[in-house]
Amino acid sequence: MQTLSTPPLTSKLPQVGTTIFAVMSALAQKHQAVNLSQGFPDFPIDSRLIDLVEKNMRQGFNQYAPMAGWMPLRERIAEKTALCYGYSPDPETEITLTSGATEALFDIIAATVHPGDEVIVLEPGYDSYVPAILLAGGVPVSVNLDADKGYSIPTAALRAAISPRTKLLIFNTPHNPTGTIWRKEEMETLAELVRDTDILLLSDEVYEHLIFDQEQHQSVLRFPELRARSFVVSSFGKSFHATGWKLGYCIAPPALTAEMRKVHQYVTFSSPTPMQCAIAEYLEQPEHYLNLGVFYQQKRDYMQQLLAQTPFEILPCGGTYFQLLGYGHLSDEPDTTYAERLTREVGVATIPVSVFYSDKTDRKVIRLCFAKRPETLEAAVARFVTHQNALSR
């Protein structure tokens, strides 16, 4: 009998394995741990959104949406952008709906990065950036946020990283995983850094409405000089607690949008029509997104209040729904080992922050998600308190 074999394949991503989020979620399930690792809410979405999806499905909106997105939704996005940032993008030529923000990120990188192009990435950073750059043949250039100054923006390091081969600079505000936010002066400095270059910008703003302490989200769209060279990515999944809907969008100047759509049309072509229709109606009431900062700040404050009972160092959080905790004074274990042990022995799953660095920088910091019901947060901290001795080793 002939023996069949699979031909050898040289991996394009040889260093990439199963993501830490899948690993920690599986470990949490195995040990029945409170799962604060992966970034998703454990409370229901607004029932009106569900009703609107059902209504649109029953009214027959179940076939392909236009490649660029359902036009009424693009129009609502333009209105929302004008209300929030004082700029109204053209729904026809500047707004594209995607199957999640991650698809938009991939489309943008694939459309702009050629083999050998350098792409500056601020780290710790979202884990899809570097693989997409590598698949495009680009060269990631990592610039670390200044962890000793609250993960602040490293202006001097950014300036030094720019070279004649720099094609794209990727940044994220509010920032996952650190909670850092960019302010007006930092955006103005960025404009000065790229002013006499052809560098494009990818501004990942998926947590745009999750910003705290009376701060104002400094979207790139507020700054005409930056806007002219930028792709701005947002997420309805993050804003409306519906991460499983995988619905995001990109705003960019017409010439950049045209190139990004060339990739998008061959990746997903379009995203679920009834959900686009539902969100278009939902956006008619701006309070659905304008009140999100207050909603999540209450969760952040409650989580920090609970965590004060533990020996962790509670690091600043200006936005997103993630909280960083320092444990270096408690243990010298690598953060991956520490996070796994917390899951097994304490019963709380978190994410080690070293996985957000290309070089696996380990500053003895873990990340947890506070987009949870109060009882979930209480259960997690109760386990920390009960197992105080296990936290120190």
MARROVO-727169 format. One record per residue (C-alpha): residue in three letters; residue number from 1; x, y, z. Coordinates in Angstrom, 1 decimal, m for minus. Layout:
<atom "ala", NUM, <X, Y, Z>>
...
// end
This chain:
<atom "met", 1, <0.0, 0.0, 0.0>>
<atom "gln", 2, <1.4, 3.4, m1.0>>
<atom "thr", 3, <2.4, 5.6, 1.9>>
<atom "leu", 4, <1.1, 9.1, 1.4>>
<atom "ser", 5, <3.0, 12.1, 2.8>>
<atom "thr", 6, <2.3, 15.8, 3.0>>
<atom "pro", 7, <4.8, 17.9, 1.1>>
<atom "pro", 8, <7.1, 20.0, 3.3>>
<atom "leu", 9, <6.1, 23.6, 3.8>>
<atom "thr", 10, <8.4, 26.4, 4.8>>
<atom "ser", 11, <6.5, 28.5, 7.3>>
<atom "lys", 12, <6.1, 32.2, 6.7>>
<atom "leu", 13, <5.6, 32.7, 10.4>>
<atom "pro", 14, <8.0, 30.2, 12.0>>
<atom "gln", 15, <8.0, 32.0, 15.4>>
<atom "val", 16, <4.2, 32.1, 15.7>>
<atom "gly", 17, <2.3, 29.5, 17.6>>
<atom "thr", 18, <m1.0, 29.4, 19.5>>
<atom "thr", 19, <m1.7, 32.9, 21.0>>
<atom "ile", 20, <m1.4, 33.4, 24.7>>
<atom "phe", 21, <m5.1, 34.3, 24.8>>
<atom "ala", 22, <m6.1, 30.9, 23.7>>
<atom "val", 23, <m3.5, 29.2, 26.0>>
<atom "met", 24, <m4.7, 31.2, 29.1>>
<atom "ser", 25, <m8.4, 30.7, 28.3>>
<atom "ala", 26, <m7.9, 27.0, 27.9>>
<atom "leu", 27, <m5.9, 26.9, 31.2>>
<atom "ala", 28, <m8.6, 28.9, 32.9>>
<atom "gln", 29, <m11.3, 26.4, 31.8>>
<atom "lys", 30, <m9.2, 23.5, 32.9>>
<atom "his", 31, <m8.7, 24.8, 36.4>>
<atom "gln", 32, <m12.1, 26.5, 36.7>>
<atom "ala", 33, <m10.4, 29.9, 37.1>>
<atom "val", 34, <m12.0, 33.3, 36.9>>
<atom "asn", 35, <m11.0, 34.3, 33.4>>
<atom "leu", 36, <m9.7, 37.9, 33.4>>
<atom "ser", 37, <m7.2, 37.1, 30.6>>
<atom "gln", 38, <m8.9, 37.6, 27.2>>
<atom "gly", 39, <m10.4, 41.0, 26.5>>
<atom "phe", 40, <m14.2, 40.4, 26.3>>
<atom "pro", 41, <m17.1, 41.5, 28.4>>
<atom "asp", 42, <m19.0, 38.8, 30.4>>
<atom "phe", 43, <m22.2, 40.9, 30.6>>
<atom "pro", 44, <m24.9, 41.0, 27.9>>
<atom "ile", 45, <m25.1, 43.5, 25.1>>
<atom "asp", 46, <m28.0, 46.0, 24.8>>
<atom "ser", 47, <m31.1, 43.9, 24.0>>
<atom "arg", 48, <m32.2, 46.6, 21.6>>
<atom "leu", 49, <m29.2, 45.7, 19.4>>
<atom "ile", 50, <m30.4, 42.1, 19.3>>
<atom "asp", 51, <m33.9, 43.2, 18.5>>
<atom "leu", 52, <m32.6, 45.4, 15.6>>
<atom "val", 53, <m30.6, 42.5, 14.2>>
<atom "glu", 54, <m33.6, 40.2, 14.3>>
<atom "lys", 55, <m35.8, 42.9, 12.7>>
<atom "asn", 56, <m33.4, 43.4, 9.8>>
<atom "met", 57, <m33.0, 39.7, 9.3>>
<atom "arg", 58, <m36.7, 39.3, 9.1>>
<atom "gln", 59, <m37.0, 42.2, 6.7>>
<atom "gly", 60, <m34.7, 40.4, 4.3>>
<atom "phe", 61, <m31.3, 42.1, 4.9>>
<atom "asn", 62, <m29.4, 38.8, 4.7>>
<atom "gln", 63, <m27.4, 38.9, 1.5>>
<atom "tyr", 64, <m24.1, 40.5, 0.8>>
<atom "ala", 65, <m23.7, 44.1, 1.9>>
<atom "pro", 66, <m21.7, 46.4, m0.5>>
<atom "met", 67, <m18.0, 45.7, m0.3>>
<atom "ala", 68, <m17.3, 49.0, 1.4>>
<atom "gly", 69, <m20.2, 48.6, 3.9>>
<atom "trp", 70, <m23.9, 49.4, 4.2>>
<atom "met", 71, <m24.2, 53.0, 3.2>>
<atom "pro", 72, <m26.6, 54.1, 6.0>>
<atom "leu", 73, <m24.0, 52.8, 8.5>>
<atom "arg", 74, <m21.2, 54.7, 6.7>>
<atom "glu", 75, <m23.3, 57.8, 6.9>>
<atom "arg", 76, <m23.9, 57.3, 10.6>>
<atom "ile", 77, <m20.2, 56.8, 11.1>>
<atom "ala", 78, <m19.5, 60.1, 9.3>>
<atom "glu", 79, <m22.0, 61.8, 11.6>>
<atom "lys", 80, <m20.5, 60.2, 14.7>>
<atom "thr", 81, <m17.0, 61.2, 13.6>>
<atom "ala", 82, <m18.1, 64.8, 13.1>>
<atom "leu", 83, <m19.7, 64.9, 16.5>>
<atom "cys", 84, <m16.7, 63.5, 18.3>>
<atom "tyr", 85, <m13.8, 64.9, 16.4>>
<atom "gly", 86, <m15.0, 67.8, 14.3>>
<atom "tyr", 87, <m14.3, 66.1, 11.0>>
<atom "ser", 88, <m16.9, 64.5, 8.7>>
<atom "pro", 89, <m15.4, 61.9, 6.4>>
<atom "asp", 90, <m16.9, 61.2, 3.0>>
<atom "pro", 91, <m19.0, 58.0, 3.4>>
<atom "glu", 92, <m18.4, 57.0, m0.2>>
<atom "thr", 93, <m14.7, 57.4, m0.4>>
<atom "glu", 94, <m13.2, 57.5, 3.1>>
<atom "ile", 95, <m15.1, 54.9, 5.3>>
<atom "thr", 96, <m14.8, 51.1, 4.9>>
<atom "leu", 97, <m16.5, 48.4, 7.1>>
<atom "thr", 98, <m14.4, 45.4, 7.9>>
<atom "ser", 99, <m14.9, 42.0, 9.7>>
<atom "gly", 100, <m13.4, 43.3, 12.9>>
<atom "ala", 101, <m10.7, 45.8, 13.5>>
<atom "thr", 102, <m8.0, 43.1, 13.1>>
<atom "glu", 103, <m9.1, 42.6, 9.5>>
<atom "ala", 104, <m8.7, 46.3, 8.9>>
<atom "leu", 105, <m5.2, 46.3, 10.4>>
<atom "phe", 106, <m4.2, 43.4, 8.1>>
<atom "asp", 107, <m5.7, 45.0, 5.0>>
<atom "ile", 108, <m3.9, 48.3, 5.7>>
<atom "ile", 109, <m0.5, 46.6, 6.3>>
<atom "ala", 110, <m0.9, 44.4, 3.2>>
<atom "ala", 111, <m1.9, 47.3, 1.1>>
<atom "thr", 112, <1.0, 49.6, 2.1>>
<atom "val", 113, <4.0, 47.6, 3.1>>
<atom "his", 114, <6.3, 46.2, 0.4>>
<atom "pro", 115, <9.2, 43.8, 0.9>>
<atom "gly", 116, <12.0, 45.6, 2.8>>
<atom "asp", 117, <9.9, 48.5, 4.0>>
<atom "glu", 118, <10.3, 49.3, 7.7>>
<atom "val", 119, <7.3, 49.6, 10.0>>
<atom "ile", 120, <7.7, 51.2, 13.4>>
<atom "val", 121, <5.7, 49.5, 16.1>>
<atom "leu", 122, <5.3, 50.7, 19.7>>
<atom "glu", 123, <5.6, 48.0, 22.2>>
<atom "pro", 124, <4.2, 46.4, 24.2>>
<atom "gly", 125, <1.6, 46.2, 21.4>>
<atom "tyr", 126, <m1.3, 44.3, 20.0>>
<atom "asp", 127, <m0.2, 40.9, 18.8>>
<atom "ser", 128, <m1.4, 41.0, 15.2>>
<atom "tyr", 129, <0.8, 43.9, 14.1>>
<atom "val", 130, <4.1, 42.1, 13.7>>
<atom "pro", 131, <2.8, 39.0, 12.0>>
<atom "ala", 132, <1.0, 41.1, 9.4>>
<atom "ile", 133, <4.1, 43.1, 8.7>>
<atom "leu", 134, <6.2, 39.9, 8.3>>
<atom "leu", 135, <3.6, 38.4, 5.9>>
<atom "ala", 136, <3.9, 41.5, 3.8>>
<atom "gly", 137, <7.7, 41.2, 3.7>>
<atom "gly", 138, <8.2, 44.2, 5.9>>
<atom "val", 139, <10.7, 44.8, 8.6>>
<atom "pro", 140, <9.2, 45.5, 12.1>>
<atom "val", 141, <11.1, 48.2, 14.0>>
<atom "ser", 142, <10.2, 48.0, 17.7>>
<atom "val", 143, <10.2, 51.1, 19.9>>
<atom "asn", 144, <9.4, 50.5, 23.5>>
<atom "leu", 145, <7.1, 52.7, 25.5>>
<atom "asp", 146, <8.9, 54.2, 28.5>>
<atom "ala", 147, <7.7, 51.8, 31.3>>
<atom "asp", 148, <9.6, 53.7, 33.9>>
<atom "lys", 149, <7.5, 56.8, 33.2>>
<atom "gly", 150, <4.1, 55.1, 33.1>>
<atom "tyr", 151, <4.5, 53.7, 29.6>>
<atom "ser", 152, <4.7, 57.2, 28.2>>
<atom "ile", 153, <5.4, 58.0, 24.6>>
<atom "pro", 154, <9.2, 57.8, 23.8>>
<atom "thr", 155, <9.6, 60.8, 21.5>>
<atom "ala", 156, <13.4, 60.6, 21.3>>
<atom "ala", 157, <13.3, 56.9, 20.5>>
<atom "leu", 158, <10.6, 57.4, 17.9>>
<atom "arg", 159, <12.7, 60.1, 16.2>>
<atom "ala", 160, <15.7, 57.8, 16.2>>
<atom "ala", 161, <13.8, 54.9, 14.7>>
<atom "ile", 162, <12.7, 56.8, 11.6>>
<atom "ser", 163, <14.8, 56.0, 8.6>>
<atom "pro", 164, <14.6, 56.5, 4.8>>
<atom "arg", 165, <13.0, 53.0, 4.6>>
<atom "thr", 166, <10.2, 53.8, 7.1>>
<atom "lys", 167, <6.9, 53.3, 5.3>>
<atom "leu", 168, <4.4, 53.0, 8.2>>
<atom "leu", 169, <4.2, 53.9, 11.9>>
<atom "ile", 170, <1.6, 52.0, 13.9>>
<atom "phe", 171, <0.3, 53.3, 17.3>>
<atom "asn", 172, <m2.6, 52.6, 19.5>>
<atom "thr", 173, <m4.6, 55.0, 21.8>>
<atom "pro", 174, <m6.0, 54.3, 24.3>>
<atom "his", 175, <m3.4, 51.7, 24.5>>
<atom "asn", 176, <m3.7, 47.9, 24.9>>
<atom "pro", 177, <m2.2, 46.6, 27.1>>
<atom "thr", 178, <m1.0, 49.5, 29.2>>
<atom "gly", 179, <m3.9, 51.9, 29.3>>
<atom "thr", 180, <m1.7, 54.8, 28.1>>
<atom "ile", 181, <m3.4, 57.6, 26.2>>
<atom "trp", 182, <m1.9, 60.0, 23.7>>
<atom "arg", 183, <m2.5, 63.7, 24.4>>
<atom "lys", 184, <m2.6, 66.7, 22.1>>
<atom "glu", 185, <1.0, 67.7, 22.7>>
<atom "glu", 186, <2.1, 64.2, 21.7>>
<atom "met", 187, <0.0, 64.3, 18.5>>
<atom "glu", 188, <1.6, 67.6, 17.7>>
<atom "thr", 189, <5.1, 66.2, 18.2>>
<atom "leu", 190, <4.2, 63.2, 16.0>>
<atom "ala", 191, <3.1, 65.7, 13.3>>
<atom "glu", 192, <6.5, 67.4, 13.5>>
<atom "leu", 193, <8.3, 64.0, 13.3>>
<atom "val", 194, <6.7, 62.9, 10.1>>
<atom "arg", 195, <6.2, 66.3, 8.5>>
<atom "asp", 196, <8.9, 66.2, 5.8>>
<atom "thr", 197, <8.6, 62.5, 5.1>>
<atom "asp", 198, <6.3, 60.1, 3.2>>
<atom "ile", 199, <5.6, 58.0, 6.3>>
<atom "leu", 200, <2.0, 56.7, 6.6>>
<atom "leu", 201, <0.3, 56.3, 9.9>>
<atom "leu", 202, <m1.9, 53.6, 11.2>>
<atom "ser", 203, <m3.8, 54.8, 14.3>>
<atom "asp", 204, <m5.5, 51.9, 16.1>>
<atom "glu", 205, <m8.3, 53.6, 18.0>>
<atom "val", 206, <m10.5, 50.7, 18.9>>
<atom "tyr", 207, <m10.9, 51.9, 22.5>>
<atom "glu", 208, <m11.7, 55.5, 21.5>>
<atom "his", 209, <m14.7, 55.8, 23.7>>
<atom "leu", 210, <m13.1, 54.0, 26.7>>
<atom "ile", 211, <m11.2, 56.9, 28.1>>
<atom "phe", 212, <m11.3, 58.2, 31.7>>
<atom "asp", 213, <m10.8, 61.1, 34.1>>
<atom "gln", 214, <m12.4, 63.8, 31.9>>
<atom "glu", 215, <m9.7, 63.2, 29.3>>
<atom "gln", 216, <m10.6, 63.8, 25.7>>
<atom "his", 217, <m9.7, 61.2, 23.1>>
<atom "gln", 218, <m7.1, 62.7, 20.8>>
<atom "ser", 219, <m8.0, 61.0, 17.6>>
<atom "val", 220, <m5.7, 61.5, 14.6>>
<atom "leu", 221, <m8.9, 62.8, 12.9>>
<atom "arg", 222, <m8.7, 66.0, 15.0>>
<atom "phe", 223, <m5.4, 67.0, 13.3>>
<atom "pro", 224, <m5.6, 67.8, 9.6>>
<atom "glu", 225, <m1.8, 67.4, 9.0>>
<atom "leu", 226, <m1.9, 63.8, 10.5>>
<atom "arg", 227, <m5.3, 62.9, 9.0>>
<atom "ala", 228, <m4.0, 63.4, 5.5>>
<atom "arg", 229, <m1.5, 60.5, 5.9>>
<atom "ser", 230, <m3.5, 58.2, 8.3>>
<atom "phe", 231, <m5.6, 55.1, 8.4>>
<atom "val", 232, <m7.8, 55.2, 11.6>>
<atom "val", 233, <m9.2, 51.9, 12.8>>
<atom "ser", 234, <m12.2, 51.6, 15.1>>
<atom "ser", 235, <m14.3, 48.7, 16.5>>
<atom "phe", 236, <m18.1, 48.4, 17.2>>
<atom "gly", 237, <m17.3, 45.1, 18.9>>
<atom "lys", 238, <m15.3, 47.0, 21.6>>
<atom "ser", 239, <m17.7, 49.9, 21.8>>
<atom "phe", 240, <m20.9, 47.9, 22.1>>
<atom "his", 241, <m19.7, 44.9, 24.1>>
<atom "ala", 242, <m20.1, 42.6, 21.1>>
<atom "thr", 243, <m16.7, 41.3, 20.4>>
<atom "gly", 244, <m18.1, 38.2, 18.7>>
<atom "trp", 245, <m19.8, 40.3, 16.0>>
<atom "lys", 246, <m16.4, 41.1, 14.6>>
<atom "leu", 247, <m17.4, 44.4, 13.0>>
<atom "gly", 248, <m14.9, 47.3, 12.7>>
<atom "tyr", 249, <m14.2, 50.1, 10.2>>
<atom "cys", 250, <m11.4, 52.2, 8.8>>
<atom "ile", 251, <m11.4, 55.9, 8.0>>
<atom "ala", 252, <m8.7, 57.2, 5.6>>
<atom "pro", 253, <m8.2, 59.7, 2.8>>
<atom "pro", 254, <m9.7, 58.6, m0.6>>
<atom "ala", 255, <m6.4, 57.5, m2.1>>
<atom "leu", 256, <m5.4, 55.4, 0.9>>
<atom "thr", 257, <m9.0, 54.0, 1.2>>
<atom "ala", 258, <m8.9, 52.9, m2.4>>
<atom "glu", 259, <m5.7, 50.9, m1.8>>
<atom "met", 260, <m6.9, 49.4, 1.4>>
<atom "arg", 261, <m10.2, 48.3, m0.3>>
<atom "lys", 262, <m8.2, 46.4, m2.9>>
<atom "val", 263, <m7.1, 44.0, m0.2>>
<atom "his", 264, <m10.4, 44.1, 1.8>>
<atom "gln", 265, <m12.4, 42.9, m1.2>>
<atom "tyr", 266, <m10.3, 39.7, m1.4>>
<atom "val", 267, <m10.1, 39.0, 2.3>>
<atom "thr", 268, <m13.8, 39.2, 3.4>>
<atom "phe", 269, <m15.4, 41.3, 0.7>>
<atom "ser", 270, <m18.2, 42.3, 3.1>>
<atom "ser", 271, <m19.3, 41.9, 6.7>>
<atom "pro", 272, <m22.7, 40.6, 8.1>>
<atom "thr", 273, <m25.4, 42.7, 6.6>>
<atom "pro", 274, <m28.1, 42.5, 9.4>>
<atom "met", 275, <m25.5, 43.6, 12.0>>
<atom "gln", 276, <m24.5, 46.6, 9.9>>
<atom "cys", 277, <m28.1, 47.5, 9.5>>
<atom "ala", 278, <m28.7, 47.2, 13.2>>
<atom "ile", 279, <m25.8, 49.3, 14.2>>
<atom "ala", 280, <m26.8, 52.0, 11.7>>
<atom "glu", 281, <m30.1, 52.4, 13.5>>
<atom "tyr", 282, <m28.4, 52.1, 16.9>>
<atom "leu", 283, <m26.0, 55.0, 16.2>>
<atom "glu", 284, <m29.0, 57.3, 15.8>>
<atom "gln", 285, <m28.7, 57.8, 19.5>>
<atom "pro", 286, <m25.3, 59.2, 20.4>>
<atom "glu", 287, <m25.6, 58.4, 24.1>>
<atom "his", 288, <m24.9, 54.8, 23.2>>
<atom "tyr", 289, <m21.2, 55.7, 22.7>>
<atom "leu", 290, <m20.9, 59.0, 24.4>>
<atom "asn", 291, <m21.5, 57.4, 27.9>>
<atom "leu", 292, <m19.1, 54.5, 27.5>>
<atom "gly", 293, <m16.2, 56.3, 29.2>>
<atom "val", 294, <m18.2, 56.9, 32.4>>
<atom "phe", 295, <m19.5, 53.3, 32.3>>
<atom "tyr", 296, <m16.1, 51.7, 32.1>>
<atom "gln", 297, <m14.4, 54.2, 34.5>>
<atom "gln", 298, <m16.8, 53.0, 37.2>>
<atom "lys", 299, <m15.6, 49.5, 36.5>>
<atom "arg", 300, <m12.0, 50.5, 36.5>>
<atom "asp", 301, <m12.5, 52.4, 39.8>>
<atom "tyr", 302, <m14.3, 49.5, 41.4>>
<atom "met", 303, <m11.6, 47.0, 40.3>>
<atom "gln", 304, <m8.9, 49.2, 41.7>>
<atom "gln", 305, <m10.8, 49.6, 44.9>>
<atom "leu", 306, <m11.0, 45.8, 45.2>>
<atom "leu", 307, <m7.3, 45.3, 44.2>>
<atom "ala", 308, <m6.2, 47.6, 47.1>>
<atom "gln", 309, <m6.8, 44.6, 49.3>>
<atom "thr", 310, <m4.0, 42.7, 47.5>>
<atom "pro", 311, <m0.2, 43.3, 47.5>>
<atom "phe", 312, <m0.1, 44.0, 43.8>>
<atom "glu", 313, <1.2, 47.3, 42.5>>
<atom "ile", 314, <m1.7, 48.9, 40.7>>
<atom "leu", 315, <m0.4, 50.8, 37.6>>
<atom "pro", 316, <m2.1, 53.8, 36.1>>
<atom "cys", 317, <m5.0, 53.2, 33.6>>
<atom "gly", 318, <m6.1, 56.1, 31.5>>
<atom "gly", 319, <m8.3, 54.1, 29.0>>
<atom "thr", 320, <m9.3, 50.7, 27.6>>
<atom "tyr", 321, <m10.7, 48.0, 29.8>>
<atom "phe", 322, <m7.4, 46.6, 30.9>>
<atom "gln", 323, <m5.5, 47.0, 34.2>>
<atom "leu", 324, <m1.8, 46.3, 34.7>>
<atom "leu", 325, <m0.5, 44.9, 37.9>>
<atom "gly", 326, <3.1, 44.8, 39.0>>
<atom "tyr", 327, <4.4, 41.8, 41.0>>
<atom "gly", 328, <8.2, 42.2, 40.9>>
<atom "his", 329, <8.2, 42.9, 44.7>>
<atom "leu", 330, <6.4, 39.7, 45.3>>
<atom "ser", 331, <8.2, 37.2, 43.0>>
<atom "asp", 332, <11.1, 36.9, 40.7>>
<atom "glu", 333, <9.3, 34.4, 38.4>>
<atom "pro", 334, <9.0, 35.1, 34.7>>
<atom "asp", 335, <5.7, 36.7, 34.0>>
<atom "thr", 336, <4.6, 33.7, 31.9>>
<atom "thr", 337, <5.3, 31.3, 34.7>>
<atom "tyr", 338, <3.7, 33.6, 37.3>>
<atom "ala", 339, <0.5, 34.0, 35.2>>
<atom "glu", 340, <0.2, 30.3, 34.7>>
<atom "arg", 341, <0.7, 29.6, 38.4>>
<atom "leu", 342, <m1.9, 32.2, 39.3>>
<atom "thr", 343, <m4.3, 30.3, 37.1>>
<atom "arg", 344, <m3.5, 26.9, 38.6>>
<atom "glu", 345, <m3.0, 27.7, 42.2>>
<atom "val", 346, <m5.1, 30.9, 42.8>>
<atom "gly", 347, <m7.8, 30.3, 40.2>>
<atom "val", 348, <m7.5, 33.7, 38.3>>
<atom "ala", 349, <m6.4, 33.9, 34.7>>
<atom "thr", 350, <m4.4, 36.9, 33.6>>
<atom "ile", 351, <m2.1, 37.7, 30.7>>
<atom "pro", 352, <1.7, 38.2, 31.1>>
<atom "val", 353, <2.7, 41.5, 29.4>>
<atom "ser", 354, <6.0, 40.1, 28.0>>
<atom "val", 355, <4.0, 38.5, 25.2>>
<atom "phe", 356, <3.2, 42.0, 23.9>>
<atom "tyr", 357, <6.9, 42.6, 23.2>>
<atom "ser", 358, <8.8, 41.2, 20.2>>
<atom "asp", 359, <11.8, 40.5, 22.4>>
<atom "lys", 360, <9.6, 39.2, 25.3>>
<atom "thr", 361, <10.7, 42.0, 27.7>>
<atom "asp", 362, <9.7, 40.9, 31.1>>
<atom "arg", 363, <9.1, 43.7, 33.7>>
<atom "lys", 364, <7.1, 41.4, 36.1>>
<atom "val", 365, <3.7, 42.8, 35.0>>
<atom "ile", 366, <0.4, 41.1, 34.3>>
<atom "arg", 367, <m2.7, 42.4, 32.6>>
<atom "leu", 368, <m6.3, 41.7, 33.6>>
<atom "cys", 369, <m9.6, 42.7, 31.9>>
<atom "phe", 370, <m12.2, 44.5, 34.0>>
<atom "ala", 371, <m14.9, 44.5, 31.4>>
<atom "lys", 372, <m16.8, 42.1, 33.7>>
<atom "arg", 373, <m19.8, 42.0, 36.0>>
<atom "pro", 374, <m19.2, 43.2, 39.5>>
<atom "glu", 375, <m19.6, 39.6, 40.9>>
<atom "thr", 376, <m16.9, 38.4, 38.5>>
<atom "leu", 377, <m14.4, 41.1, 39.6>>
<atom "glu", 378, <m15.3, 40.4, 43.3>>
<atom "ala", 379, <m14.8, 36.6, 42.8>>
<atom "ala", 380, <m11.4, 37.2, 41.3>>
<atom "val", 381, <m10.1, 39.5, 44.0>>
<atom "ala", 382, <m11.6, 37.3, 46.7>>
<atom "arg", 383, <m9.3, 34.5, 45.4>>
<atom "phe", 384, <m6.3, 36.8, 45.4>>
<atom "val", 385, <m7.0, 37.7, 49.0>>
<atom "thr", 386, <m7.6, 34.1, 50.1>>
<atom "his", 387, <m4.3, 33.0, 48.5>>
<atom "gln", 388, <m2.1, 35.9, 49.6>>
<atom "asn", 389, <0.8, 33.6, 50.3>>
<atom "ala", 390, <0.6, 32.1, 46.8>>
<atom "leu", 391, <1.0, 35.6, 45.3>>
<atom "ser", 392, <4.5, 35.9, 47.0>>
<atom "arg", 393, <7.1, 33.4, 46.0>>
// end
